[in-house]
Amino acid sequence: TEEGSIPKLTATYFVNEGRKALIDAGSPNSASTILEGIKRLGVDLKEVSYIIITHIHLDHAGGAASLIKEMPYAKVLVHPRGARHLADPTKLISSATQVLSPEEMARYGSMIPVNQEDVDVLDDNAVIELGSQQTLKVVHTPGHAHHHLSLYEERNKGLFAGDAIGEYVAEAQFLFVDTPAPSFDLALALESIEKVKQLPLQILYFSHFGVSRKVEEILRVAQNKLKVWGEVICQAMKNNPGDLIENLKEFIYAELEPIRSDTVHYDIWAAWATESIRGYVDYFKRTQGNLFWARKDGEE
């Protein structure tokens, strides 16, 4: 979909089986693009059974209310910890306003509530039957957010990963972390990737943005980058706790060097990387800078 006027920034996926499912609802401003895309597939919107939300951040859940109005037989399915925020997005919008720039908020648009009767929750390991050869298995994957889930699809052995693994730039085959404040939890993020590694995966579907079959490599890189960022930021907090964003600018530039030539998206990714630093800082303040894996690795 397009996020505002920016192509290839945020993806939604449509699983076109006997029972049809939309994976993520995009932002409020992307709803019309999503609806047009489904219609281009030759699908009547009345045929859609599910809008499944990987997590309730504005760019993934913000369009749900607008979409459900056009899909009269669909249910919005979401993590149990996210359901109440769809019905009343006040806190969600307030939190987003604190971490997103006015330009980003304008790009996403204004989120409106979803009627509570249109929302059902998805427990871990729940199975959604879409057809004789296609099921979606729910995998709770907290870390990026405590209300995050991913979906394992059986036909292609693929994972709709949301933001649990990070952001993937398909053209450059480049992955970087996405660890926003205030909900990021490093320990849970690493545990979620370990959980994903137990699945018989052959393909990963990223929300930002693209698809990859290099499953083992990407999961290894994701774990390593989460740890490296943690070590660098934790050390910076101890050595020079002043303006961490300014102090870590060179680190961000080095991390994003492989995608510097993408002038369409680079500034957005740089802003997300900066926000990821804030997510780590918030996490380490809650956990007293505990690099828990350092002790574990030393014990093995």
N, C-alpha and C positions, 0 to 999 in steps of 0.2 A: 504494500500500500504506500501511498504518499503521506508523509507527516507534514501538514501544511503544504508547502510547494516542494518538499524535499523527497525525491524518490529513493527507494532502497534504504530506508532508515529503519522502519518498523514493519515486521511481517505479521500477517494473520494467515492461518492455513485453513483450507476447506477440505474436509474428508467426505468425499462424495460416494457414499455407500447407500444401502437400503434405507438406513436411518442416517441422516446427514448432520454433520457437526462442524461448527466453526470454532477454531482454536484461537482464542483471544478476540477481543472486541475493538482493539485499537483505541485511539483517542477520540474524543467527541468530534473533532474536525475531520476524522478519517472515515466516519460512518458511511457517508454517501459513496465514497470510493469503494468500500467493502461491498455495499449493496449492489453497486454496478458490476463489480467483479463476479459476484455470485450469479447474477442474471446472465452475464456473458457465457457462463457455463451451461446455460439452458435450464437452470434450476429455478423452479417456482419457490418464492420465499416461504410459502405455506408448507413446503416439504422439509424445512429445516427443523430438526428435533432439538438440537442443543447448541448453546453458546457456552463454551467451556473456557473459563478464565484461569490462566496460569498463576496470576497474582493481581492484586487490586491497584497497582500503580496506574496513574492516569493514562499512560500510553498503551496499556494492556486491557484495562477495564472501563475506561472513560466513555467509550461508545456504546456500552451495553444497553442502556436505556433507549437510545435512539434506534438501535438495531432490533430490539425485542418488539418494539411497536410495529415493525414491518414483518415480523415473523410470529404470527399469532399462535402457532402450536409449539413454539420452542420454549425450553427452560434454560435459565442461566445457571450453570453449575460452577461452584467455586469452593475453595478451601473453607472449612468450618470457621476459621478465624477471620475470614474476609467477608462473610455473608452480610453481617450487619452494616458494614461500611458501604456496600452497594445500595442498601435501602436508605442509608443516611450517610452520604459522602462528606459531611461537614468536616470531620476530623481529617479525612484523607486530603481534602482540598487545602485545609489549613497547613498540614504537614508539607504538602507539595509546594505551597507558596513560600515556605521557609527555606527550601533548598533549591528551588528552581528560579531562574531569572524571569523577569516580566516577559521577555521575548519568548522564552520556552513555554510559559503558561499560555501566552497568546497563540502559540503554534498548536498547542494541544486543544484549546477551546474549553468551554464550560461544561463540567460534568453534571448531569441531572440524576436524581434517584431512580433506581429500579424498583418496581412494585414488589413488595416482600413475597407475595404469592407466586411470583415468577422465578424465585430463587430456590435452588436446592443445594445441599452441601455434598462434598465428595470426601469420604474418609480414605485414609491410606489403604492401598491395595484394592479399592473398589474397582469393579469391572463394568465397562459400558459396552454393551453389545450393539454394534452398528450393522452387522450383516453376518452371513454364514462363515465368511472368511476374514472378518475384521472385527477386532475388539480393541478397546482402549483400556489399558490398566493404569490406574492412578498411582503415582509415586510422589509422596510428600517429599519435597526437596527444599527445606528451609535453609536460610543462610543469607541470600540476597534480600529476602524478606521472610518473616516468620509465617506468612500466609501463602507461601509459594508451593506450587505443585507442578509436576511434569507428567507427561502422558506417553506411555509406551504403546506403540501401535504394532499389532501382531503381524499384519500382512507383509510389511517390509522390514520388520524388526528395527523400527525407527523410534526416536525419542523427540517429542515436542518439548524442548528443554526450557522454554521461556528464557529467563535470565539466570538460571541456576548455575550454568557453566561459565558464563561470561558473554562478551560480545565478539562476534566473528565477522571479519571482513573477508568475504568469500574470494573476491578478486585477488587479494594479496595472501590468502590463506593465513590470516593473522588473527590471533585471539588476544583480547585483553580483558582485565577484570572489570566487573561492575558491582561496586560495593557501597551503595548509597547509605547515608545517614537518614533517619536514626535507627533503621531496623536491621542493618547488617550485623551478622554474627559469624565471625571467622570460623569458629569451631564447627558450627552447624553447616557452614558452606563446604568445608572439607569432608565432613561426614556424609553430606548429600552426594558429593562426587564419588565417594567410596561406594555408596548405595547404588548409584547409577552404573558403576563398573561391574556390578554383579548381574546386570541384565545382558541377554544375548543380542547386543546391539550391532547393527550394520550401518546405521545412518543417523545423523543428528540434524534436527531442524531448529535453527536459531531464530529468535524473535528479532535480533539485531545482528547481522542480517545475512541469511543465506543457509546453505545446506552443505554438509560435508560427510564423506564416508571414511575419513581418517579418524575413526572413533578413538582408538587406543592412544594415538599421538595427542589428540586434542585434550582428552581427559588428563593425560600426564602433564601436558603444558598448563592446563588450568590449575591443577593442584600446585605445581611448582610456582606459578606466578602468584597465586594467593599467598604462598609462604614467603616468597621474595619480597613482595610488597609489604607484607607484615613485618619482616625483619628490617627493611629500610625505614619504614615509617616509625616503627617502635624505637629504633635507634635514634632517629631524628628528634623524636619527642624527648628522649633522655638527654641528648647532647645540646640541643638548641631549641627549646620549646617556644620560641617566639613566633614569627610568621612562617608556619610550616609550609603553607602553599608556596610562598615565595622561595623558601629554602629548597623545596623539592621540584622546582620548575625544571631544572636540568634533568632530573630523573624522569619526569613526565615526557619531556622532549625526546629523550633517548628511547623510552618505551614505545612511543608512537612514531618513531622514525620510519618504520617500514610502510606506513600509510600517509606519510607527509604529502605525497604527490596528489592525493585525492582531495582536491580543493573544495569539492561539494560538501564533504562530510567532516573534514579534518577539525574545524573549529568546534563542531558539536562533540566529536569524540574527545577533544582536549578538555572541553567543559565537563564531560562525564568523568574523565580521568581525575580532574580536580575534585569533583564531588566524591569520587571513590576514596580519595585521601581523607576527606572529612568523615567518611564512613568508618575507616580504620581508626581515626583519632577518637571518634565517639565510642567505638568498640573497646579500644585499649583503656579509655578512661573508666569504662564500666568494669573491666577485668584487671585493672592495675598493671597493664602492659604485659600480660602473661602470654609468652610464646610457648604454649603448652606442648607443641610438637618437639621443641628442642630437648625437653626432659625425656620425652618418650623415645626419641631417636637415640639419645645417649644411653638409655637403659637396654636397648636391643643389642 
